[in-house]
Amino acid sequence: MKLLIVGGGLTGLSAAYEALQHGMDVTVLEASDRLGGKVWTERRDGLVMEHGSDSVVAYQPEALALATELGYQDSIETVASARQVYLRAGGKLRPLPASMGVVLPARMMPFVTTRILSWPDKIRAGLDVVLPRVLTDGQDASIGGFLAKRLGPAMVRKFADPLVGGIYGASVDDLSIDAVLPSLRANERDYRSLLVAARATRPRGKIKGTSPFRSLAGGMGTLIDALESAVRAGGGTIHLGTAAEPGVLDSGEFDHVILTGGAGSSRALLTHASPAAAGALGEIPQTTSTVVTYVFNEDQFPQDTQGRAAAAHGWLESQAAPVSGVTVASSKWPNRAPEGTVLLRAFVPARLGPLAEAPDDELMGKVTAHLREVMGVQGEPSFTRIVRWSKVMPSYTVGHLDRVAAVEDALAGTRFTVAGAALHGVGLPACVASGRAAVKELVTA
């Protein structure tokens, strides 16, 4: 089989690697001048800077399994210090309650004693224990709307939106329960109360403070480098700086085409070949997220600053701010910056307002001022970088699974498959799984 893969990101390279294991003739087209897509690790002057995802979660094993398969099992690393996540609430950095999941507490005492919520907030959340079920079978709903009904608006604003909205780049008031957190529907169905469900289903024997996050020595770009080497060594052809054209897709030169370049790219390429699929892809919202990287010296931070105390990982914002959160990469991961250097990443998603797409000077000025307010940093950074992911971040809004089904139904029996974050999960493990699954389906068809 002659296989064309459009897009040289993690999904596309995973698909190419899988296809070579089955003896296919593989060609990868990547429109930009580098591979990796939204996985982008920059290495310079002893710094390892991530401009996209910096990690995967260990309980979603696909990416780590692929790294091990490629011989990089010894490069898998965990965070450099005990896990501590902070939320900024009421102008202060406050620890996330112990045993707090994505949106639900597995233990009550840390939840009861946290100062992130007021007592009225906690009492309102506790009403979940006696409230009736609110979800309707077969009808999708927003995460924010559902949680507000069960736990109250404070839980949405102070926990769900920072923790879930930060991952998906959209407000939880828009995100789909069935596409993003189907466990919430299962919890209400089986236990009625979400608080009871969280306690009943919490993992047992978990080591306190253990982080689920994993990365690779040298950054997540190491996985992209490994895949590129494996694909080229296996006889695959990779063309950089080469955009796919509809004529190539329609020429009949390739037996099958896997589109991994994102919803916008795939929609444009399928406009004539499958208008129905293109239309459904066009209904998937694309949002913007901007990453601002800073390098400071340690002596630019006061010794007693809250930011210094939180330097293990950084923090998320649960109140109005120009950023959704800040990661202190030099403390979170080993060997990411020279000794005495602080490497920071600040995240500015479009869901917070127009700042994500503001001119560089305005963006940098407001984010830097916020770092000075929270962390007390003085002086100017020795290095900065702004990376904009403009309208390429898919949002799984209410009805997303219906749009996915429409795409896949329209392409059934054709020479085209759409894979990747546009449909089946925005995390790196999901991208690996989607790319490899697309090839396996061809083999078994």
Summary of the structure (lengths in Angstrom):
residues: 445
radius of gyration: 22.3
end to end distance: 12.6
largest distance: 66.0
contacts: 1524
relative contact order: 0.20
helix: 42%
strand: 22%
